[in-house]
Amino acid sequence: MSVVVGRSLEKRYGDDLVFTGLDFAIGQGDRIGLVGPNGSGKSSLMRAIGGLDDYFDGQLTYSRGLTIGYLAQEPPGTIRLPVLDFLRSAFRELDELGRQLENLTTELGTGVEGSRHEELLERYARVQAAFETRGGYTMDSRLEETLANLRIPESSWQSPVSDLSGGQRTRLHLGHVLLEQPRLLLLDEPTNYLDETSLPWLIRTLKNWSGSVVVVSHSYAFLEQVPTRIWELDRHGLTQYKGNHAAYRQQRAARRERQAREYAAQQAFVAKTEEFIRRNKAGVLARQARGRETRLARHLERHGVERVHADPALRFSFPSRVRSGDIVLRTYGLVVGYGFGKPILRVPDLELRRQARVAVVGPNGAGKSTLLRTLVGHLESVEGEFEMGASIRPGYFAQHHVRDDFSVLDPAQAPFDLIKDQMRLKDQDVRDHLGAFQLSGEDVFRPLGTLSGGQKSRLMFAHLALQDTNLLVLDEPLSHFDSHDALLTSLQGYGGTILVVSHDQRLVSNLATQVWHITPGQKGQLSTLEVFHGSWSAWRNKRANGRRRALPDTTPVSRVQDRDTTAPNQSARQQRVETERSLERDIDLLDQKLEAVLERLNAASAAGDGEAIRKLQKAHRFLQDESDGKWAALAELYEA
């Protein structure tokens, strides 16, 4: 049974066509991953299905009584309700049913008799059944579980939603829409701000969801595990595939290969027919030639196969022509937070040297973004101080598309005007530069408020690439951005120093030479930061080894136990340890293979061997996907 059916959907922004001719059906229990390049209209389609945008042509039909929950890419940041009250508001209908039960109980207790008593009993039974079916008796436990899995600290439960970080607000809205338990979930980039604990929880939740789900995500690990169908939205329309993202990639490659063969055969037929027309148009076979010309045009109009175009490759770089001093940053007794009344993180006295690539990692809400915003001057330090080195020219990429001068983007301004006003370039130079970031045509003149999150990210990278920096400070640069490999390549070739907050393991594992790990404080204590000098894989191995050594202390075995219960427990623990070690061995081996492929890829790039580069990039993506899957399994094991 279909819960939503779309027919001939078309969306425009003025004269700019976003998508057209979309036909689809969302079935009961479907888990659909919606993918496609930035700016293809994924968010616009989600808003149309969710009833949040009526400005489109075509028809949408919904099943009777369908409830829809929608998570936007960037939820509103102006809600002043306390966190706990906001989450609790997801139970509005259940609270109303609860009040009805209380009123009915009160009236039944007044001693009413006869037909009125029977009527009240029947109403009570109906309301109680609805209350129980919708989870009324588990509201409190579900609320506590959601808060725990979304890593919202108890110290923030009474704070206004607007006081939370951008990542915390996104997770809070995600929790709210999940607690509502709608029959159709529409989630636009729900994984952007989820850490290694929250992501496996969301995956499990959605895999067990009784309703239907449509989700936009750029996370391969997520798309491998959740969807049962993939919708690809691009300039050609909406193409539907069965299976997860891996199955989609295989089917897409096979479809494109088949289309290329059909196009080649078509072109051979067209060439042969046109040659006949050319030779005979003025001869005795002129009528036949004209007939063939007409039939050829009609055939191509009805059955023509479009040429397969290679996926556009995004390539850009961040210039760093001015050399900084060897010491980029020093901190002295630094504590960061939101004003003197809200300290969050205590930073050890540290020294950051030129050309270091630092991955700042840790749970959401621990203070990662606050630290970066303090270092670039957006926030004042709470205690202590920090000192930038000589000739430092920082460039900053914020989570929520704030310019390097920290002014919020004007939603009415166009990308063309933003770049031209900031950099004072000629008109054609502005268009050429934006085109290099796949912002072209009418998109460069559209108001920023109408652009997708991915297009805004491209614009901010385009702006950053025009600056001559020697320190890049990047806060979740891959959120909403689909060209992961392009960003990684540009950062690997950057001549300056990098500080990056990212939950994307592919990025940090191929970039980081240092890891700054932040551990959240407990019971009112400040978060703390630990500096590890080494790669992401080395830090991960150290962390895993520490957990293995701690295992006997955290899983004590009582000797006073019945044999029938001790043996299974010991067997389960032994199986867990063996599974853990097997995963770690696999990850180590994959890391070694990835490093070897990366070395060969660098050599091929230096030699300009295009064929070798394509093969090695494919091998690298395959190995990285496998590594991501192993690491997700290991994270789930640690969480269990």
Residue, then its C-alpha position, 0 to 999 in steps of 0.5 A: m500500500s502506498v502512503v504517498v503518490g506523486r505525479s508529474l511534480e515540477k518545481r521552479y524558482g522563477d524561471d529556474l527549473v529545479f526538477t520536472g516530471l517526477d513520478f513516484a510512490i512511497g510504500q508502507g514500510d519503505r526506507i528510501g535514501l534520496v541521493g543526488p548532487n548538491g542543488s538537484g532539488k532533494s530538499s525541495l522535494m522533501r519539503a513538497i512531500g512534507g506539505l511545507d511547500d505548495y509552490f510546485d506543479g503536479q499532484l501529491t496524494y496521501s493515504r487517509g490519516l497519514t502523519i508526517g514528521y519532517l527534519a530540516q537540514e538547519p532547524p530553527g535556532t530561535i526556540r526559547l522552550p527548555v530542552l526537556d519541555f521541547l522534547r516533551s511537546a512531541f507527546r502532545e496527542l498522548d498527553e491529551l489522551g492521558r488527560q481524557l483518561e484522568n477525566l474519565t476516571t474521575e467521573l467514574g469515581t463519582g458513583v455514576e450508574g446505568s447507561r451513563h456508566e456503561e458509556l463511560l466504561e466504553r469510552y475509557a476502554r477506547v481511549q486507554a487502548a489508543f493511549e497504550t497502542r501509541g506508547g503512552y505508558t513508555m513516554d518517560s523511558r523513551l524520552e530518557e533513552t532519546l536524551a541519552n542516545l542523542r548525547i544531550p547532557e543533563s546540565s542542558w535539559q533546562s536550558p533554552v533550545s536556542d542556547l544549544s550548539g548547532g549540532q545539538r539543536t539538529r540532534l534535538h529536533l531529530g529526537h523530537v520528530l522520532l518521539e512523535q512516531p509519525r507514519l512517514l519520516l522525512l529526514d534531511e541530512p540527519t547524520n551531519y552532527l551525529d558522533e560514533t555513538s549516536l549514529p549506530w543508535l539512529i541506524r538501529t532506530l530507523k531499521n526497526w521503524s514501523g512506518s516509512v522513511v525518506v532520508v537525504s544523507h551523504s554518509y555512505a556508512f548510513l546509506e549502506q545500512v538503512p535504505t531498502r531503496i535508493w532514489e537518485l535525483d539529478r537533472h535527468g529526473l528521478t531514477q529509482y533503484k532497489g537495495n542499499h547504496a552499494a546495490y545502487r552504485q552497482q545498478r547505476a554503473a550497469r545502467r550507464e554502461r548499457q546506456a552507453r552501448e545503446y547510445a553508440a548503436q543509436q549514433a551508428f544508426v543515425a550516421k548511416t541513415e543521414e548518409f543515405i539522406r544526404r546521398n539521395k535527397a536530390g536524386v530519384l530516391a528523394r521521396q524515400a530520403r525525405g521519408r527517412e528524415t521524418r521517421l528518424a526525427r520522430h524516432l529520436e524524439r520518442h526513443g532517443v537515447e541520451r549520451v552518458h555524460a561523465d559525472p562532473a569532477l570538482r577540483f579546487s585548491f586553497p592558496s597559501r602563499v604567505r608562510s607563517g611562523d613555525i609556531v602557529l598557536r600557543t595556549y596558556g590556561l585556556v578555558v572556552g565557553y559562552g561568556f564567563g558564566k558558561p565555561i565548557l572546555r579546559v584546554p591544556d597548555l599546548e603548542l601548534r606548529r606549522q603544517a600540522r593537520v589537527a582533527v578535533v574529535g569528541p562527542n557532540g556538545a563537548g566544546k569542539s565548535t566553541l574551541l574553534r570559534t574562540l581561536v578565530g576570535h568569534l568568542e571571548s575566552v572564559e579564562g586564560e589566553f592564547e597567542m597566534g604566531a607570526s604572520i598568521r592568516p586564518g580562514y574559517f568555515a563555520q557549521h552554519h554558513v557564517r562568513d569569515d567576518f562572522s556576519v550571518l549570510d544575507p538570504a536575499q543576496a546572490p552568490f554573484d554579489l557576495i563574491k564580487d563585493q568581497m573580492r572586487l573581481k570582474d564579472q566574468d572572473v566571478r562567474d568563472h570562479l563560481g563555475a569552478f565550484q559548480l555554481s553556474g547559470e541562474d544559480v549564481f543570481r538566486p537569493l542565498g535563502t533559496l540555495s540548498g545546504g550543499q550549494k551554500s557550502r560550495l559558495m563558502f568554499a569558493h569564498l575561502a579559496l579566494q583568500d590567501t590563508n595559512l591556517l584553515v579552521l574548518d567546522e564540519p566542512l562535509s556537512h551538506f557537501d557531496s564532493h568529499d574526495a575533492l575537499l580531501t584532495s584540496l586539503q592534502g595539497y594545502g601548504g598551511t596548517i589545518l584545524v578541522v572538526s569532522h565526524d567523517q572518518r574518511l577525511v580525518s583518517n587520510l588527513a590528520t597528523q594530530v588528534w585533539h580528543i575532547t572528553p565531556g565533563q561529568k556532573g558539572q565538570l568541564s570537558t578536557l582536551e588530550v593531544f595525541h601526536g600521530s595519525w587517526s589510525a594510530w590514535r584509534n589503535k591506542r584507544a582500542n588497546g586501552r579498552r582491551r586492557a580495561l576489559p577485565d576490570t569492567t567485566p568482573v566475573s563472580r566465582v560464586q555462580d551456578r555453573d549453568t549460568t557462568a559458562p554461557n556468560q564466559s562464552a559470550r564474553q569470550q566471543r565478544v573479545e574474539t569479535e573485537r580483536s577480529l574487527e581490529r585486525d581487519i581494520d589494521l590490515l585495511d589501514q595498511k592497504l589504504e596507506a599503500v594505495l594512497e602512496r601509489l595514488n600520489a605517485a600516479s598523480a605526480a606522473g600524470d597517469g590518468e588511467a592509474i589514478r582512476k583505478l587507484q581512486k576506485a580501489h581506495r573508495f572500495l577499501q575505505d567503504e569496507s573500513d568504515g563498515k568495520w569501524a561502525a561494527l566496532a563502535e556498536l560492539y563498544e556501545a553494547 
